[in-house]
Amino acid sequence: MNATSFPYFVSATDADVAVILGTNEIASALAVKLRKGGYHVILTHEPCPPVLRRGMAFDDALYDDECELDGVRARKAEDAVHLAEIAAEDACVAVTPLQLSDLLALRRIQLLIDARLKPATATPDYRHYVGLSIGLGRHFKVGENCDLALEVAPTHCGAVHHCVAQQPCQSAVGRDDPAFSLAPARGVWHTALEIGDPVARGDLIGRIGEASVRARQDGVVVGLARDGLLLAEGSPVAEIASDAAHACRGLDPDAKHLAKAALAAIRGTAKRGPKAAPRSR
């Protein structure tokens, strides 16, 4: 982007803007690949499910923490002026609490990727409002709710089938999987641990109210919900890898491969102009 002003950002046609729904490790790997590929990238925050693999994600940027992955930094953008400033920076992406509807009101979005790993009931069709719409997960169908669809492992990011803060969270993470610890009740999550800490089975990971959450196997903490979050019952709060050598920081290898495949698919798709909005019946 060759200008930094807000008017330029909202009206420029020579700047391709990509919006990624989600701030998990998959969304973040996509953001890195797209930024290096020339896109100006905006990641929108999704509060539920909580991001666990924060050492591999840009999620903490939303709380003004320093985040950098593979040479690309992330900064929080609270409004359109901040978005314009970040778009003008080299090797930087924006993480924002703004919703997609807010961004669509600002300017045309050339590329939209839904990396939230939400259930089929939460996959609206945005094809008529963006240049190219991509969905991650088996519930996305080309020609029905996206232009391109990519499959992804359901255990990534603690993917959920249904998650509302006031209701139990139906996590795709198996309750019998000892690698994951789940919130025993709805409440504010507190933990003193850090990603990368070693734990033994039975060690205290954190608390929600008076309820304790303990490690279900020996290993190292590779995923941990941020302290202070309000979580629904059943939300994944921690991921313990039994292999002490398991990576917990930097780009997730699987997500990195997915991002590479996604960029190749995007470049192989002919660019198209704005689609006509659907007529109301």
C-alpha positions as CSV (number, residue, x, y, z in Angstrom):
1,M,0.0,0.0,0.0
2,N,1.6,3.2,-1.1
3,A,-0.4,5.6,1.1
4,T,-1.3,5.6,4.8
5,S,-4.4,7.8,4.9
6,F,-7.7,6.5,6.0
7,P,-9.4,7.7,2.7
8,Y,-6.9,5.8,0.7
9,F,-7.3,2.6,2.7
10,V,-11.1,2.5,2.3
11,S,-11.1,3.4,-1.4
12,A,-7.9,1.9,-2.9
13,T,-8.3,-0.6,-5.7
14,D,-4.6,-1.4,-6.0
15,A,-4.4,-3.0,-2.5
16,D,-5.7,-6.5,-2.0
17,V,-7.2,-7.0,1.5
18,A,-7.7,-10.4,3.0
19,V,-9.9,-10.9,6.0
20,I,-9.5,-14.1,8.1
21,L,-12.2,-15.1,10.6
22,G,-10.4,-16.4,13.6
23,T,-7.0,-15.9,15.4
24,N,-6.0,-19.5,16.1
25,E,-2.8,-21.1,14.8
26,I,-4.4,-22.0,11.5
27,A,-5.7,-18.5,10.9
28,S,-2.3,-17.1,11.9
29,A,-0.3,-19.4,9.6
30,L,-2.7,-18.2,6.8
31,A,-2.1,-14.6,7.7
32,V,1.7,-15.0,7.6
33,K,1.5,-16.7,4.1
34,L,-0.9,-14.1,2.7
35,R,1.1,-11.1,4.1
36,K,4.2,-12.5,2.5
37,G,2.2,-13.0,-0.7
38,G,1.3,-9.3,-0.9
39,Y,-2.0,-9.2,0.9
40,H,-2.9,-6.7,3.6
41,V,-4.3,-9.0,6.2
42,I,-6.9,-8.5,8.9
43,L,-7.8,-11.2,11.5
44,T,-11.1,-10.9,13.4
45,H,-11.2,-12.3,16.9
46,E,-13.6,-15.1,17.7
47,P,-14.1,-15.5,21.5
48,C,-15.4,-19.0,21.5
49,P,-13.7,-21.5,21.5
50,P,-10.7,-20.0,23.2
51,V,-7.4,-20.1,21.4
52,L,-5.1,-22.7,23.1
53,R,-1.9,-22.8,21.0
54,R,-1.2,-19.1,21.6
55,G,2.5,-19.6,21.1
56,M,1.7,-20.4,17.5
57,A,-1.0,-17.8,17.0
58,F,-1.6,-14.0,16.8
59,D,-4.4,-14.1,19.3
60,D,-2.5,-12.4,22.1
61,A,-2.0,-9.3,20.0
62,L,-5.6,-8.5,20.8
63,Y,-4.4,-7.9,24.4
64,D,-1.5,-5.7,23.2
65,D,1.1,-8.5,23.7
66,E,4.0,-8.7,21.3
67,C,3.3,-11.4,18.6
68,E,5.6,-12.4,15.8
69,L,5.6,-15.5,13.6
70,D,8.1,-16.2,10.9
71,G,9.1,-12.6,10.6
72,V,5.5,-11.2,10.5
73,R,4.2,-9.1,13.4
74,A,0.7,-8.6,14.6
75,R,-0.8,-5.5,16.0
76,K,-4.2,-4.7,17.5
77,A,-6.5,-2.5,15.5
78,E,-9.5,-1.0,17.3
79,D,-10.8,1.0,14.4
80,A,-10.4,1.8,10.7
81,V,-7.7,4.4,11.4
82,H,-5.6,1.7,13.1
83,L,-6.3,-0.7,10.2
84,A,-5.0,1.8,7.7
85,E,-1.8,2.4,9.7
86,I,-1.1,-1.3,10.0
87,A,-1.8,-1.9,6.3
88,A,1.0,0.6,5.5
89,E,3.5,-1.3,7.6
90,D,5.8,-4.0,6.1
91,A,5.5,-7.5,7.5
92,C,2.6,-6.7,9.8
93,V,-1.0,-7.9,10.1
94,A,-3.9,-6.5,12.0
95,V,-5.9,-8.3,14.8
96,T,-9.2,-6.7,15.5
97,P,-12.3,-7.0,17.7
98,L,-14.3,-5.5,14.8
99,Q,-16.7,-7.9,13.2
100,L,-16.9,-8.8,9.5
101,S,-20.0,-6.6,9.0
102,D,-17.9,-3.6,10.3
103,L,-15.2,-4.4,7.8
104,L,-17.6,-4.8,4.9
105,A,-18.9,-1.4,5.6
106,L,-15.4,0.1,5.3
107,R,-14.2,-1.2,1.9
108,R,-14.3,-4.0,-0.6
109,I,-12.7,-7.3,0.7
110,Q,-10.9,-9.2,-2.0
111,L,-10.4,-12.4,0.0
112,L,-12.3,-13.9,2.9
113,I,-11.2,-17.1,4.8
114,D,-13.4,-18.6,7.5
115,A,-10.8,-20.3,9.8
116,R,-13.0,-20.4,12.9
117,L,-13.7,-24.2,12.5
118,K,-17.3,-23.6,13.5
119,P,-20.1,-26.1,13.0
120,A,-22.3,-26.3,9.9
121,T,-25.0,-24.2,11.6
122,A,-22.5,-21.3,11.8
123,T,-21.4,-21.1,8.1
124,P,-23.2,-18.1,6.5
125,D,-22.7,-17.6,2.8
126,Y,-20.6,-14.5,2.1
127,R,-19.9,-15.2,-1.6
128,H,-22.0,-12.2,-2.8
129,Y,-20.1,-9.7,-0.6
130,V,-16.4,-10.5,-1.2
131,G,-14.2,-11.3,-4.1
132,L,-13.3,-14.8,-3.1
133,S,-14.7,-16.8,-0.2
134,I,-12.8,-19.8,1.3
135,G,-14.0,-22.1,4.0
136,L,-12.0,-24.4,6.3
137,G,-13.8,-27.6,7.3
138,R,-15.9,-30.4,5.8
139,H,-19.1,-28.4,6.3
140,F,-18.1,-26.0,3.6
141,K,-19.4,-26.9,0.1
142,V,-18.2,-25.1,-3.0
143,G,-21.1,-23.4,-4.7
144,E,-23.3,-23.5,-1.6
145,N,-21.5,-21.4,1.0
146,C,-18.0,-20.8,-0.4
147,D,-15.9,-20.5,-3.6
148,L,-13.1,-22.8,-2.3
149,A,-13.1,-25.3,0.5
150,L,-10.2,-26.8,2.4
151,E,-10.4,-29.7,4.8
152,V,-8.7,-29.4,8.2
153,A,-8.2,-31.8,11.2
154,P,-11.2,-31.2,13.6
155,T,-8.9,-31.4,16.7
156,H,-7.0,-28.3,15.6
157,C,-7.7,-25.2,17.9
158,G,-10.2,-27.1,20.0
159,A,-12.8,-27.0,17.3
160,V,-16.3,-27.0,18.6
161,H,-19.7,-28.1,17.4
162,H,-21.6,-25.6,19.6
163,C,-20.2,-23.0,21.9
164,V,-22.0,-20.1,23.6
165,A,-20.7,-18.6,26.8
166,Q,-24.0,-19.1,28.6
167,Q,-24.4,-22.8,27.4
168,P,-22.3,-25.9,27.6
169,C,-19.7,-26.2,24.9
170,Q,-20.0,-29.3,22.7
171,S,-16.3,-29.6,21.9
172,A,-15.0,-31.8,19.0
173,V,-12.1,-32.5,21.3
174,G,-13.0,-35.9,22.9
175,R,-13.6,-35.8,26.6
176,D,-11.7,-39.0,26.8
177,D,-8.6,-37.6,25.1
178,P,-6.1,-37.1,28.0
179,A,-4.2,-34.4,26.0
180,F,-7.0,-31.9,26.6
181,S,-8.5,-30.5,29.8
182,L,-11.9,-29.0,29.7
183,A,-13.7,-26.3,31.8
184,P,-15.8,-28.1,34.4
185,A,-18.3,-25.2,34.7
186,R,-19.0,-21.8,33.3
187,G,-16.9,-19.1,34.8
188,V,-13.7,-17.0,34.7
189,W,-10.6,-19.0,34.0
190,H,-7.5,-18.5,36.0
191,T,-4.1,-20.1,35.6
192,A,-0.5,-19.4,36.7
193,L,1.1,-21.7,34.1
194,E,2.7,-20.6,30.8
195,I,2.9,-22.4,27.4
196,G,6.0,-24.6,27.4
197,D,5.8,-25.5,31.1
198,P,6.3,-29.2,32.0
199,V,3.5,-30.9,34.0
200,A,2.8,-34.2,35.5
201,R,-0.5,-36.0,35.6
202,G,-2.6,-34.6,38.4
203,D,-0.8,-31.2,38.5
204,L,-3.1,-28.2,38.9
205,I,-3.4,-26.3,35.6
206,G,-5.9,-23.7,36.7
207,R,-9.3,-23.0,38.3
208,I,-12.8,-21.8,37.4
209,G,-14.3,-20.6,40.6
210,E,-13.9,-23.3,43.2
211,A,-13.4,-26.0,40.5
212,S,-9.9,-27.2,39.8
213,V,-8.6,-28.3,36.4
214,R,-5.7,-30.7,36.4
215,A,-3.4,-32.3,33.9
216,R,-4.6,-35.7,32.6
217,Q,-1.2,-36.9,31.5
218,D,2.5,-36.1,31.8
219,G,4.0,-33.8,29.3
220,V,4.4,-30.2,28.3
221,V,1.8,-27.4,28.0
222,V,1.5,-26.7,24.2
223,G,-1.9,-25.0,24.5
224,L,-3.4,-22.9,27.3
225,A,-6.5,-20.6,27.4
226,R,-5.5,-17.1,28.4
227,D,-5.9,-16.2,32.0
228,G,-9.0,-14.1,32.8
229,L,-11.3,-15.4,30.0
230,L,-15.0,-16.1,30.7
231,L,-15.5,-19.6,29.4
232,A,-18.5,-21.9,28.8
233,E,-18.7,-25.3,30.5
234,G,-16.8,-27.9,28.4
235,S,-14.5,-25.3,26.7
236,P,-11.0,-26.7,26.1
237,V,-8.6,-24.9,28.5
238,A,-5.3,-26.7,28.0
239,E,-3.5,-29.1,25.7
240,I,-0.7,-31.3,27.0
241,A,1.7,-33.0,24.6
242,S,3.2,-36.2,26.0
243,D,6.2,-35.6,23.8
244,A,8.4,-33.1,25.6
245,A,10.0,-32.2,22.2
246,H,6.6,-31.1,20.8
247,A,6.8,-27.6,19.3
248,C,4.8,-25.0,21.2
249,R,6.0,-21.8,19.6
250,G,6.4,-20.7,16.0
251,L,4.2,-21.7,13.0
252,D,2.4,-24.9,13.5
253,P,3.9,-27.3,10.8
254,D,0.5,-28.7,9.7
255,A,-1.0,-25.2,9.6
256,K,2.0,-24.0,7.6
257,H,1.4,-26.7,4.9
258,L,-2.3,-25.8,4.8
259,A,-1.5,-22.1,4.3
260,K,0.8,-23.0,1.4
261,A,-1.9,-25.1,-0.2
262,A,-4.4,-22.3,0.4
263,L,-2.3,-19.6,-1.3
264,A,-1.7,-21.9,-4.3
265,A,-5.4,-22.5,-4.6
266,I,-6.1,-18.7,-4.4
267,R,-3.6,-17.9,-7.1
268,G,-5.0,-20.7,-9.2
269,T,-8.5,-19.1,-9.1
270,A,-9.3,-16.4,-11.6
271,K,-9.9,-13.0,-10.0
272,R,-13.5,-11.9,-10.3
273,G,-15.3,-8.7,-9.9
274,P,-18.0,-7.9,-7.2
275,K,-20.9,-10.3,-7.2
276,A,-24.4,-9.1,-7.3
277,A,-26.0,-9.2,-3.9
278,P,-28.9,-11.7,-3.6
279,R,-32.3,-10.3,-4.0
280,S,-34.7,-10.5,-1.1
281,R,-37.7,-12.6,-1.7
